[in-house]
């Protein structure tokens, strides 16, 4: 069985401000298999890499990404928030003044040196086409998987591109009435929908790796990508179920654990 890919969540987000060029650069230096990043549309129709619903908590700006033009967002300071986090107080590097990046900037800087899990965070119907345009322009079609919790967004991507890998992210807190009585049954219903929509992967949180759900994924011919990795035990569990990859804020530690788990025993 191939070793699962270690995917740096929002870049190496324990070492540098999430979803920024320094975080992706650090992930590259660590030797990860890929990075996960989040995209939203700016007011002027540019794909900007940012996770939260609003800018308020992590930058010096307020409101939604879509309330601002891309140039203004590139000047928004996310580094000072990172520097203020208690866990960063002893960090050798300081990141005050680090701005947000556009998807084009990230793909242009790193190209085929990284693989990308690009999560659609905002619901605009024009976003999938713009995402595919950027991916194709930078020549990283073979290095990109599009992900989302929103099956409708992924379906729009599939209608535009029959080949790009798609990953539907699941959460036990999902609220779709599938006539199910338990979180596991809800998830199994989502898996069946993903298969019908011709998606490729299912993203499952580490604490939700129920054997019935994993078996359903495999039965439908899909693969599992694990997210919300919080500790060493989560990494080991993800490796044990045979996932295709997992996202983590601590890729250096995950790479060490994977090496121990997958290296053949000595003589």
MIPAPA-24620 format. One line per 4 residues: number of its first residue (from 1); their letters; for each residue x, y, z negated of C-alpha. Coordinates in Angstrom, 2 decimals. Example, Ala and Ser with C-alpha at 12.3 -4.5 7.8 and 13.67 -1.06 7.14 Angstrom:
2
1 = AS = 12.30 -4.50 -7.80 | 13.67 -1.06 -7.14;
This chain:
267
1 = XXXX = 0.00 0.00 0.00 | 1.47 3.41 0.95 | 2.37 5.72 -1.92 | -0.25 8.46 -2.41;
5 = XXXX = 0.59 11.98 -1.33 | 1.42 14.48 -4.08 | -0.42 17.68 -3.17 | 0.46 20.90 -4.99;
9 = XXXX = -2.83 22.44 -6.20 | -2.97 26.05 -4.99 | 0.74 25.60 -4.44 | 3.01 24.87 -7.40;
13 = XXXX = 0.56 26.85 -9.53 | 2.19 26.02 -12.87 | 5.39 27.70 -11.64 | 4.12 30.69 -9.64;
17 = XXXX = 0.84 32.59 -9.12 | -1.73 30.28 -7.55 | -2.45 30.48 -3.81 | 0.47 32.84 -3.13;
21 = XXXX = 3.51 32.61 -0.89 | 5.83 32.08 -3.91 | 3.67 29.15 -5.09 | 3.81 27.49 -1.67;
25 = XXXX = 7.54 28.15 -1.40 | 8.11 26.50 -4.77 | 6.03 23.50 -3.68 | 8.17 23.15 -0.57;
29 = XXXX = 11.35 23.27 -2.67 | 10.01 20.50 -4.91 | 9.47 18.23 -1.92 | 5.71 17.75 -2.15;
33 = XXXX = 3.76 16.00 0.58 | 1.35 18.89 0.97 | -0.37 21.88 -0.60 | -3.98 22.69 -1.38;
37 = XXXX = -5.26 26.23 -0.81 | -8.58 28.06 -0.86 | -9.88 30.39 1.86 | -12.52 33.11 1.86;
41 = XXXX = -13.49 35.78 4.37 | -12.55 39.41 3.81 | -14.84 42.29 4.73 | -13.11 42.62 8.10;
45 = XXXX = -13.30 38.91 8.94 | -9.81 37.75 7.91 | -9.25 34.47 6.07 | -7.67 35.31 2.71;
49 = XXXX = -6.23 32.69 0.35 | -7.97 33.03 -3.02 | -9.98 30.72 -5.27 | -12.29 32.58 -7.64;
53 = XXXX = -15.75 33.96 -6.84 | -14.54 37.45 -7.81 | -11.19 39.21 -8.06 | -11.79 40.56 -11.56;
57 = XXXX = -10.07 37.98 -13.78 | -6.81 37.52 -11.90 | -6.08 40.72 -9.97 | -6.19 44.48 -10.40;
61 = XXXX = -9.22 44.68 -8.09 | -12.91 43.97 -8.71 | -15.73 42.38 -6.78 | -15.70 39.62 -4.18;
65 = XXXX = -13.10 38.98 -1.50 | -15.73 39.84 1.11 | -16.12 43.31 -0.44 | -12.56 44.30 0.57;
69 = XXXX = -10.54 44.54 3.75 | -7.64 42.17 4.21 | -4.98 44.89 3.96 | -6.34 45.97 0.59;
73 = XXXX = -6.41 42.37 -0.66 | -2.80 41.86 0.38 | -1.97 44.69 -2.01 | -3.97 43.23 -4.90;
77 = XXXX = -1.68 42.24 -7.78 | -2.19 38.61 -8.89 | 1.36 38.29 -10.25 | 0.76 40.36 -13.38;
81 = XXXX = -2.07 38.04 -14.43 | 0.26 35.07 -14.05 | 3.00 36.77 -16.07 | 0.55 37.48 -18.91;
85 = XXXX = -0.50 33.85 -19.30 | 0.91 32.50 -22.61 | 2.34 29.42 -20.93 | 4.48 31.64 -18.66;
89 = XXXX = 6.07 33.74 -21.42 | 9.38 31.91 -21.12 | 9.42 31.69 -17.34 | 12.65 32.67 -15.64;
93 = XXXX = 10.81 34.44 -12.79 | 8.34 37.29 -13.11 | 5.76 37.90 -10.41 | 4.18 41.31 -11.09;
97 = XXXX = 3.20 42.92 -7.80 | 2.69 39.64 -5.90 | -0.26 40.14 -3.56 | -2.76 37.84 -1.93;
101 = XXXX = -1.86 36.12 1.33 | -3.87 35.51 4.47 | -4.17 32.02 5.93 | -2.22 33.17 8.98;
105 = XXXX = 0.62 34.34 6.73 | 0.81 30.98 4.96 | 0.67 28.90 8.13 | 3.09 31.24 9.90;
109 = XXXX = 5.62 31.10 7.06 | 5.60 27.35 6.45 | 4.33 25.85 9.70 | 4.83 22.11 9.98;
113 = XXXX = 7.15 21.99 6.95 | 4.05 21.47 4.80 | 0.76 19.63 5.15 | -2.35 21.57 4.17;
117 = XXXX = -5.61 20.79 2.38 | -7.61 23.93 3.19 | -10.70 24.33 1.00 | -13.58 26.43 2.28;
121 = XXXX = -14.74 28.56 -0.66 | -17.24 30.97 0.93 | -20.35 30.09 2.94 | -20.17 32.37 5.98;
125 = XXXX = -21.19 30.39 9.09 | -18.41 31.98 11.15 | -15.67 30.82 8.77 | -15.14 27.30 10.21;
129 = XXXX = -14.44 28.61 13.71 | -11.98 31.20 12.39 | -10.24 28.53 10.31 | -9.82 26.22 13.29;
133 = XXXX = -8.59 29.12 15.41 | -5.86 29.89 12.88 | -4.84 26.23 12.51 | -4.59 25.78 16.28;
137 = XXXX = -2.73 29.04 16.82 | -0.06 27.94 14.33 | 0.18 24.40 15.75 | -0.65 22.60 12.50;
141 = XXXX = -3.71 20.62 13.60 | -1.95 17.37 12.78 | -0.96 18.67 9.34 | -4.32 20.01 8.16;
145 = XXXX = -7.32 18.55 6.34 | -10.35 20.77 5.74 | -12.08 20.30 2.39 | -15.16 21.70 0.65;
149 = XXXX = -17.81 20.98 -1.96 | -20.28 22.25 0.67 | -21.17 19.46 3.10 | -22.85 21.96 5.43;
153 = XXXX = -19.58 23.86 5.91 | -17.77 20.63 6.74 | -20.53 19.67 9.18 | -19.96 22.98 10.99;
157 = XXXX = -16.26 22.14 11.26 | -17.05 18.68 12.61 | -19.39 20.16 15.25 | -16.49 22.31 16.47;
161 = XXXX = -13.72 19.70 16.21 | -14.27 15.95 16.42 | -10.80 15.03 15.21 | -9.66 17.20 12.33;
165 = XXXX = -9.79 15.30 8.99 | -12.51 16.42 6.60 | -12.74 15.81 2.84 | -15.99 16.24 0.91;
169 = XXXX = -15.26 17.14 -2.72 | -17.55 15.60 -5.33 | -18.32 16.61 -8.89 | -20.53 14.74 -11.35;
173 = XXXX = -22.21 18.10 -11.96 | -23.39 18.27 -8.33 | -27.05 19.18 -8.15 | -28.63 17.53 -5.13;
177 = XXXX = -31.75 15.43 -5.60 | -30.93 12.13 -3.98 | -33.47 10.22 -6.03 | -30.63 9.07 -8.28;
181 = XXXX = -30.80 8.49 -12.02 | -27.12 8.83 -12.94 | -24.05 10.86 -11.93 | -22.55 7.75 -10.34;
185 = XXXX = -25.64 7.23 -8.20 | -25.58 10.90 -7.18 | -21.98 10.50 -6.07 | -22.74 7.32 -4.17;
189 = XXXX = -25.46 9.20 -2.31 | -22.95 11.89 -1.34 | -20.55 9.21 -0.09 | -23.23 7.80 2.19;
193 = XXXX = -23.94 11.27 3.55 | -20.23 11.86 4.18 | -20.06 8.67 6.22 | -23.10 9.70 8.27;
197 = XXXX = -21.54 13.13 8.92 | -18.31 11.48 10.13 | -16.12 12.90 7.37 | -12.86 11.13 6.48;
201 = XXXX = -12.17 11.54 2.77 | -13.99 11.90 -0.52 | -12.43 14.06 -3.24 | -13.20 12.78 -6.75;
205 = XXXX = -12.18 14.34 -10.07 | -9.83 12.11 -12.07 | -12.32 11.64 -14.91 | -14.99 10.55 -12.42;
209 = XXXX = -13.10 7.66 -10.82 | -15.89 5.16 -11.42 | -15.17 1.75 -9.81 | -18.62 1.72 -8.18;
213 = XXXX = -17.97 5.05 -6.46 | -14.48 4.05 -5.29 | -15.90 0.79 -3.94 | -18.63 2.70 -2.10;
217 = XXXX = -16.04 5.00 -0.53 | -14.02 2.03 0.72 | -17.15 0.24 1.98 | -18.01 3.30 4.07;
221 = XXXX = -14.54 3.35 5.63 | -13.46 6.55 3.88 | -10.44 7.27 1.68 | -10.21 8.81 -1.81;
225 = XXXX = -8.34 11.98 -2.71 | -8.23 12.70 -6.45 | -8.43 16.19 -7.97 | -8.51 17.72 -11.49;
229 = XXXX = -5.33 15.93 -12.56 | -4.70 17.05 -16.15 | -2.03 14.72 -17.55 | 0.27 11.76 -16.87;
233 = XXXX = -2.55 9.27 -17.44 | -4.61 10.90 -14.68 | -1.67 10.59 -12.29 | -1.21 6.93 -13.14;
237 = XXXX = -4.92 6.25 -12.75 | -5.01 7.97 -9.35 | -2.07 5.89 -8.17 | -3.68 2.73 -9.53;
241 = XXXX = -6.91 3.08 -7.55 | -5.03 3.35 -4.27 | -5.95 6.93 -3.38 | -4.56 8.58 -0.27;
245 = XXXX = -3.35 11.53 -2.36 | -4.01 13.71 -5.39 | -3.78 17.41 -6.21 | -1.94 18.66 -9.28;
249 = XXXX = -0.70 21.93 -10.79 | 2.47 20.10 -11.90 | 3.84 18.46 -8.74 | 7.36 17.99 -10.10;
253 = XXXX = 6.07 15.79 -12.91 | 3.73 13.92 -10.55 | 6.59 13.18 -8.16 | 8.56 11.65 -11.04;
257 = XXXX = 5.64 9.44 -12.09 | 4.98 8.34 -8.52 | 8.62 7.44 -8.03 | 8.56 5.22 -11.12;
261 = XXXX = 5.26 3.61 -10.15 | 6.13 2.86 -6.52 | 9.87 2.09 -6.55 | 10.51 -1.65 -6.22;
265 = XXX = 11.95 -3.28 -9.35 | 15.71 -3.77 -9.48 | 17.45 -7.16 -9.37;
